[in-house]
Amino acid sequence: MRAAEAGKVYLVGAGPGSLDLLTLRAHALISTATCILHDDLVSPEVLSAASGLAIVRNVGKRCGEKTITQQEINDWMVHYAQGGYSVVRLKSGDPLLFGRAGEELAALAEVQIPVEIVPGVSAGFAAAALAAMPLTGRITSSRVLFATRHLAAGHTNGLAGITPDLSLVLYMPGRDYAAIAQELQINGWPSTTKCVVVSSIAAPQQQLASCLLRELPQLAPLPSPTLMLFVVPEKTPESVASKPADE
């Protein structure tokens, strides 16, 4: 496996938290990098793969609490790379999904620091695997949408326009389960839609709860970090073929 190179930054997906769900490339880079700047949600198990000689800094922002700004993270990456370190910017899940990778890539490009991106297992896929819940089906779900209700500065963009002709993976849903259920049903999602809520995926404290969409408001919120999966019940090919042509 190729070791991390001095003067280069690697945006690496740490996966959902379990060491054995890292890609081989991610493990090689984490174990050979001389500087690791990691998200708050990257697990101690994954960080245990780092060299004992590496600089390891938590640069995470969680639940709206910011101990460091994005500009400061960008500055640290540039500082260490220009100082001759091999820098792994370690992100939970996949680095290109809700990870502000665009801002970091732009900052590195501005000073011409070479970058490599290493994909990781997204928490959404890990949650679907845990729940044995296919996100696509031959009849009802030919598309999957990855979304979040929350934007910067705590704003919510809601779920307007998300219709039930797809499967929904909802990151950072918050604790207002009743509002989520209401928004989806207003958009036409059936009350029998399958719903799974997963907390701390792939961690020792992992929790999973499943219900129908109509039951979601009564579900006790799970501890953060959480995500939700919504899949409309699959119709069988036989039931579709038996319908009159004008239906």
C-alpha positions in Angstrom: 0.0 0.0 0.0 1.3 3.5 -0.9 2.1 5.6 2.2 1.0 9.2 2.7 3.2 11.7 0.9 4.7 14.8 2.5 3.2 18.1 1.4 0.0 16.5 0.3 -3.5 16.5 1.8 -5.9 13.5 1.7 -9.6 13.9 2.2 -10.3 10.5 3.7 -13.7 8.8 4.5 -13.5 7.2 7.9 -16.7 5.2 7.3 -19.4 4.9 9.9 -17.1 4.3 12.8 -15.9 0.7 12.8 -12.2 0.0 12.0 -13.1 -3.0 9.8 -15.3 -0.9 7.6 -12.4 1.3 6.5 -11.1 0.9 3.0 -7.6 -0.5 2.7 -6.5 2.8 1.2 -7.9 4.8 4.1 -6.2 2.5 6.6 -2.8 2.9 4.8 -3.1 6.6 4.8 -4.2 6.9 8.5 -1.4 4.7 9.6 1.3 6.5 7.7 0.2 10.2 7.8 2.2 12.5 10.0 -0.8 14.8 10.7 -4.4 13.8 11.1 -7.2 16.5 11.3 -10.3 14.6 12.2 -14.1 15.2 12.6 -15.6 14.9 16.0 -17.6 11.8 15.0 -14.5 9.8 13.9 -14.3 7.0 16.4 -11.4 6.3 18.8 -11.3 2.8 17.1 -10.5 4.4 13.7 -8.0 6.8 15.3 -6.2 3.9 16.9 -4.8 3.1 13.5 -2.8 6.4 13.5 1.0 6.4 14.0 2.1 7.2 17.6 4.3 9.9 16.0 1.5 11.7 14.2 0.0 15.0 15.2 -3.7 14.2 15.8 -6.1 17.1 16.1 -9.9 17.1 16.6 -11.3 19.8 14.3 -14.9 18.7 14.6 -18.1 20.8 14.8 -21.0 19.0 16.3 -24.7 19.7 17.1 -24.2 23.4 16.3 -21.4 23.8 18.8 -18.4 25.2 16.9 -15.0 25.1 18.7 -13.3 25.8 15.4 -14.3 27.6 12.2 -14.1 26.1 8.7 -11.6 28.8 7.9 -9.4 27.6 10.7 -9.6 24.1 9.5 -8.6 25.2 6.0 -5.7 27.1 7.5 -4.5 24.1 9.5 -4.5 21.9 6.4 -2.5 24.5 4.5 -0.1 25.1 7.4 0.8 21.5 7.9 1.0 20.6 4.2 3.3 23.5 3.5 5.3 22.5 6.6 6.1 19.2 5.0 3.6 17.0 6.8 1.5 14.4 5.1 -2.0 15.5 6.1 -5.1 13.3 6.4 -8.3 15.3 6.7 -10.4 12.5 8.2 -14.1 12.8 7.8 -16.8 10.5 9.1 -18.7 8.5 6.4 -17.7 9.7 3.0 -15.8 12.9 2.5 -18.0 14.2 -0.3 -21.3 13.8 1.5 -22.3 16.6 3.9 -18.7 17.1 4.8 -18.0 20.6 3.4 -15.3 19.1 1.2 -16.0 21.7 -1.5 -14.8 24.5 0.7 -11.7 22.6 1.7 -10.8 21.6 -1.9 -11.1 25.3 -2.9 -8.8 26.4 -0.1 -6.2 23.8 -1.1 -6.4 24.6 -4.8 -5.9 28.3 -4.1 -2.4 27.6 -2.8 -1.8 24.7 -5.2 -1.5 21.9 -2.6 -2.0 18.5 -4.1 -5.1 16.6 -2.9 -6.3 13.0 -3.1 -9.9 12.0 -2.1 -10.5 8.6 -0.6 -14.2 7.5 -0.5 -15.7 5.9 2.6 -18.8 3.9 3.6 -21.5 6.4 4.2 -23.5 6.1 7.4 -26.6 5.9 5.2 -25.4 2.7 3.5 -24.2 1.3 6.8 -27.6 1.9 8.4 -29.5 0.3 5.5 -27.2 -2.8 5.8 -27.8 -2.9 9.5 -31.6 -2.8 9.0 -31.5 -5.2 6.0 -33.4 -2.5 4.2 -32.9 -2.3 0.4 -32.9 1.3 -0.8 -34.0 0.4 -4.3 -36.6 -1.8 -5.8 -37.6 -3.0 -9.3 -41.0 -1.4 -9.1 -41.3 1.4 -6.6 -37.8 2.8 -5.8 -35.5 3.4 -8.7 -33.9 6.5 -7.0 -32.3 7.3 -3.7 -32.1 10.8 -2.2 -29.6 11.8 0.4 -30.9 14.9 2.2 -30.7 16.8 5.5 -33.3 19.1 7.1 -30.6 21.4 8.5 -28.5 24.0 6.8 -25.8 26.3 8.2 -26.4 28.3 11.4 -29.2 26.0 12.5 -31.6 26.8 9.8 -34.0 24.1 8.5 -35.0 23.7 4.8 -37.7 21.1 5.6 -38.6 18.3 3.3 -40.8 20.2 0.8 -40.9 18.6 -2.7 -39.6 15.2 -1.6 -42.1 12.8 -3.1 -42.5 9.1 -2.4 -41.2 7.9 -5.8 -37.8 7.4 -4.2 -36.1 6.2 -1.1 -35.0 8.8 1.4 -31.8 8.8 3.5 -32.2 11.7 5.9 -29.1 12.9 7.7 -29.1 15.2 10.8 -32.9 14.9 11.1 -33.1 16.5 14.5 -35.5 15.5 17.3 -38.9 16.7 15.9 -40.0 13.4 14.5 -43.6 14.5 14.4 -42.7 17.4 12.0 -40.8 15.0 9.7 -43.8 12.6 9.6 -46.1 15.5 8.8 -43.9 17.0 6.1 -43.6 13.7 4.3 -47.3 12.8 4.5 -48.1 16.3 3.1 -45.8 15.3 0.2 -47.9 12.2 -0.4 -45.8 9.6 1.5 -48.1 6.7 2.5 -48.6 6.2 6.2 -47.3 2.6 5.8 -43.9 3.9 4.6 -41.2 1.9 6.3 -39.1 4.1 8.6 -35.8 3.2 10.4 -34.0 5.5 12.8 -30.3 4.6 13.6 -28.2 6.3 16.3 -24.4 6.1 16.6 -24.1 3.6 13.7 -21.3 1.1 14.0 -20.4 2.3 17.5 -20.8 0.3 20.8 -23.7 2.4 21.8 -25.5 1.9 18.4 -29.3 1.9 18.6 -31.9 1.1 15.9 -35.7 1.7 16.0 -38.1 0.8 13.2 -41.8 1.8 12.7 -44.3 2.9 10.1 -44.4 6.6 9.1 -47.7 7.0 10.9 -46.0 5.8 14.1 -43.0 8.0 13.9 -44.4 10.9 16.0 -44.8 8.5 19.0 -41.2 7.2 18.7 -38.9 8.4 21.5 -36.0 10.4 19.9 -32.7 8.4 19.8 -29.4 10.1 21.0 -27.5 12.1 18.4 -26.0 11.4 15.9 -28.9 9.9 14.1 -30.1 9.3 10.6 -33.4 8.1 9.1 -34.3 5.8 6.3 -37.7 6.0 4.5 -38.8 3.4 2.0 -42.2 3.0 0.4 -43.4 -0.7 0.6 -42.4 -2.6 -2.5 -45.1 -3.8 -4.8 -44.7 -7.1 -6.4 -44.4 -7.3 -10.2 -47.5 -9.5 -10.2 -49.7 -6.9 -8.5 -48.5 -4.2 -10.9 -49.2 -6.3 -13.9 -52.7 -7.2 -12.7 -53.8 -3.6 -12.6 -55.9 -2.2 -15.5 -53.8 -0.3 -18.0 -55.4 3.1 -17.3 -54.6 3.0 -13.6 
